[in-house]
């Protein structure tokens, strides 16, 4: 099982989308500053996740959430949770 997820920085206007097979460990790595692309914007909160059966399926969903329309939906989701 693979997970596509989106995390939002609690202090900056930054959303990161990724995929993993261990969601809990991956979020912890982000919040511990162990990921080069996200360490400057910690701490993070999980704003979205979805499970996919295969890696290719997860990759397609990840590309969607990284697209303009996908990011716009994530921003609106993040803003509605505040």
C-alpha positions as CSV (number, residue, x, y, z in Angstrom):
1,X,0.0,0.0,0.0
2,X,1.2,3.5,-0.9
3,X,0.1,6.8,0.4
4,X,-0.1,10.1,-1.3
5,X,-0.1,12.9,1.2
6,X,0.0,16.7,1.6
7,X,1.5,18.5,4.5
8,X,1.2,22.2,5.3
9,X,3.8,24.3,7.1
10,X,2.3,25.8,10.3
11,X,4.4,28.9,10.0
12,X,4.8,29.6,6.3
13,X,2.5,29.5,3.2
14,X,4.0,26.2,2.0
15,X,2.4,22.9,1.0
16,X,4.4,19.8,0.2
17,X,2.9,16.8,-1.7
18,X,4.7,13.4,-1.7
19,X,4.2,9.6,-1.7
20,X,5.4,7.0,0.7
21,X,4.7,3.4,1.9
22,X,4.9,4.5,5.6
23,X,3.0,7.6,6.2
24,X,3.6,8.0,9.9
25,X,7.4,7.7,9.6
26,X,7.5,10.0,6.6
27,X,5.6,12.8,8.4
28,X,8.0,12.4,11.4
29,X,11.0,12.7,9.1
30,X,9.6,16.0,7.7
31,X,8.9,17.4,11.2
32,X,12.4,16.3,12.4
33,X,14.0,18.3,9.6
34,X,15.5,15.2,8.0
35,X,14.2,16.0,4.5
36,X,16.2,18.6,2.5
37,X,13.2,20.1,0.6
38,X,11.1,20.7,3.6
39,X,13.4,21.3,6.6
40,X,13.3,25.1,6.3
41,X,9.5,25.2,6.8
42,X,9.0,23.0,9.9
43,X,6.7,22.2,11.7
44,X,4.1,20.6,9.5
45,X,0.6,19.3,9.8
46,X,-1.0,16.6,7.6
47,X,-3.8,18.1,5.6
48,X,-4.6,15.3,3.2
49,X,-3.7,11.7,2.5
50,X,-5.1,8.9,0.3
51,X,-4.2,5.2,0.0
52,X,-3.3,3.6,-3.4
53,X,-2.8,-0.1,-4.2
54,X,0.3,0.4,-6.4
55,X,3.2,2.8,-6.8
56,X,2.2,3.7,-10.4
57,X,-1.3,4.6,-9.2
58,X,0.1,6.6,-6.4
59,X,2.4,8.4,-8.7
60,X,-0.5,9.5,-11.0
61,X,-2.4,10.8,-7.9
62,X,0.8,12.6,-6.7
63,X,1.2,14.3,-10.0
64,X,-2.5,15.5,-9.9
65,X,-2.1,17.0,-6.4
66,X,1.1,18.7,-7.5
67,X,-0.6,20.3,-10.5
68,X,-2.2,23.8,-10.4
69,X,-5.7,22.6,-9.9
70,X,-4.6,20.0,-7.3
71,X,-2.6,22.6,-5.3
72,X,-5.5,25.0,-5.4
73,X,-7.8,22.3,-3.9
74,X,-5.2,21.7,-1.2
75,X,-5.0,25.4,-0.3
76,X,-8.8,25.6,0.0
77,X,-8.8,22.4,2.1
78,X,-6.0,23.8,4.4
79,X,-7.8,27.1,4.7
80,X,-11.1,25.5,5.6
81,X,-9.4,23.6,8.4
82,X,-8.2,26.8,10.2
